[in-house]
Amino acid sequence: MSIRQHLVGLADRLQRVQLWLAASALVILMAVTVLDVFLRYLFKSPVRGSYDIVEVMLLVFVFNGMSAAFFDRRNIVIDVIDYAIGPRGAAILIRIADLLSVICLGLLFWAMLGPAVQAYQYGDRKIELSLPLYVMWAVALAAMAGTMFCAIVVMVARPAVPTEGRSE
């Protein structure tokens, strides 16, 4: 097994784990919301901390769900000129898009570091659950690191083969 295949396999497993985390977070988010509304209107006793739980689960969902999109190159694509430039030109555009994706993810990760460090230094906490904000930042940064890894592996290890007639 080559290093390239090993990297793609590792990234595939990582994005699957992140996708399962995202799906689990979405199920929890929906369940807490439904339970909160149900208990609030029927028994006038809402779920304590539901706002914080939903916020944390949304963070887990968004940041862990991104890796699957980058790994499968399922970002939003406008392929208007793909047919005009042919498969070779489309492959070049795919490589450029991969590079720009990695750069943008890197910039986003870098921009997140400052607020994460500040949240740790100031000791900020969520209002209802008293969860330290730096924990949320750590989860977001770890998920972003996984997404960046998947995007980098796709850029360097997967072939840039344009798919004919994308109609998804």
C-alpha positions in Angstrom: 0.0 0.0 0.0 1.5 3.3 -1.0 1.6 6.4 1.2 -0.9 8.1 -1.0 -3.4 5.2 -0.5 -2.7 5.2 3.2 -3.4 8.9 3.5 -6.6 8.7 1.5 -7.7 5.7 3.7 -6.9 7.7 6.9 -8.7 10.8 5.7 -11.7 8.6 4.7 -11.9 7.1 8.2 -11.5 10.6 9.7 -14.3 12.2 7.6 -16.6 9.2 8.4 -16.0 9.7 12.1 -16.6 13.4 11.8 -19.8 12.7 9.8 -21.1 10.4 12.5 -20.3 13.1 15.1 -22.2 15.7 13.0 -25.1 13.4 12.5 -25.3 12.5 16.2 -25.1 16.2 17.1 -28.0 16.9 14.7 -30.1 14.2 16.3 -29.4 15.5 19.8 -30.1 19.1 18.7 -33.5 18.1 17.2 -34.4 15.9 20.2 -33.6 18.7 22.7 -35.5 21.2 20.7 -38.6 19.0 20.4 -38.5 18.0 24.1 -38.0 21.6 25.2 -41.0 22.8 23.2 -43.1 19.8 24.3 -42.3 20.2 28.0 -42.6 24.0 27.9 -46.1 24.1 26.4 -47.6 21.0 28.1 -46.0 21.2 31.6 -44.6 24.7 31.7 -41.2 23.2 32.6 -38.6 23.6 29.8 -35.4 21.7 29.5 -32.8 23.5 31.6 -29.9 24.6 29.4 -31.6 23.8 26.1 -30.3 26.9 24.5 -26.7 26.1 25.4 -27.1 22.5 24.4 -28.5 23.4 21.0 -25.7 26.0 20.5 -23.0 23.4 21.3 -24.6 20.7 19.1 -24.9 23.2 16.2 -21.2 23.9 16.6 -20.4 20.2 16.5 -22.7 19.6 13.6 -21.3 22.4 11.4 -17.6 22.0 12.0 -17.6 18.2 11.8 -19.9 18.1 8.8 -17.6 20.1 6.6 -14.9 17.4 6.2 -17.2 15.1 4.2 -17.9 17.8 1.7 -14.2 18.6 1.3 -13.2 15.0 1.1 -15.7 14.1 -1.6 -15.2 17.4 -3.4 -18.9 18.2 -2.9 -18.5 21.9 -2.4 -20.8 24.1 -4.4 -19.5 24.0 -8.0 -20.5 26.1 -10.9 -19.3 24.2 -13.9 -20.4 26.6 -16.7 -17.0 26.5 -18.4 -16.0 22.9 -17.8 -17.4 21.7 -21.1 -15.7 24.5 -23.0 -12.2 23.9 -21.6 -12.3 20.1 -21.8 -11.3 17.5 -19.2 -7.7 18.6 -18.9 -8.8 22.3 -18.2 -11.4 21.1 -15.8 -8.8 19.0 -13.9 -6.7 22.2 -13.6 -9.7 24.1 -12.2 -10.3 21.3 -9.7 -6.7 21.5 -8.5 -7.0 25.3 -8.2 -10.2 24.9 -6.2 -8.5 22.3 -4.0 -5.7 24.8 -3.3 -8.1 27.7 -2.6 -10.1 25.5 -0.3 -7.0 24.6 1.8 -5.9 28.2 1.9 -9.4 29.4 3.0 -9.6 26.7 5.7 -6.2 27.6 6.9 -7.1 31.3 7.1 -10.3 30.4 9.0 -8.4 28.2 11.4 -5.9 31.0 12.0 -8.6 33.5 12.6 -10.2 31.2 15.1 -7.1 30.9 17.2 -7.2 34.4 18.7 -10.8 34.3 20.0 -10.1 30.7 21.3 -7.1 31.9 23.3 -9.0 34.9 24.6 -11.9 32.7 25.8 -9.4 30.5 27.7 -7.6 33.5 29.2 -10.8 35.3 30.3 -12.5 32.2 31.6 -15.8 32.9 29.8 -18.6 30.4 30.4 -22.0 29.7 28.9 -24.8 31.2 31.0 -27.1 28.3 31.7 -24.7 25.3 31.8 -21.6 27.1 32.9 -19.6 25.3 30.2 -16.3 27.0 29.5 -16.3 28.7 26.1 -12.7 27.5 25.4 -14.1 23.9 25.4 -16.4 24.9 22.5 -13.4 26.5 20.7 -11.3 23.4 21.3 -14.0 21.3 19.7 -14.4 23.7 16.7 -10.6 23.8 16.2 -10.2 20.1 16.4 -13.0 19.6 13.8 -11.4 22.3 11.6 -8.1 20.5 11.8 -9.8 17.3 10.7 -11.4 19.2 7.8 -8.1 20.7 6.8 -6.4 17.3 6.9 -9.1 15.9 4.6 -8.9 18.9 2.2 -5.1 18.6 2.1 -5.2 14.9 1.4 -7.7 15.4 -1.4 -5.5 18.1 -2.9 -2.3 16.0 -2.9 -3.4 12.4 -3.0 -6.7 12.2 -5.0 -6.8 12.5 -8.8 -8.5 15.6 -10.2 -11.0 13.8 -12.5 -13.9 15.9 -13.7 -17.2 14.1 -13.4 -19.2 14.2 -16.6 -22.7 15.6 -16.3 -22.9 16.5 -12.6 -26.6 16.9 -12.0 -26.6 16.5 -8.2 
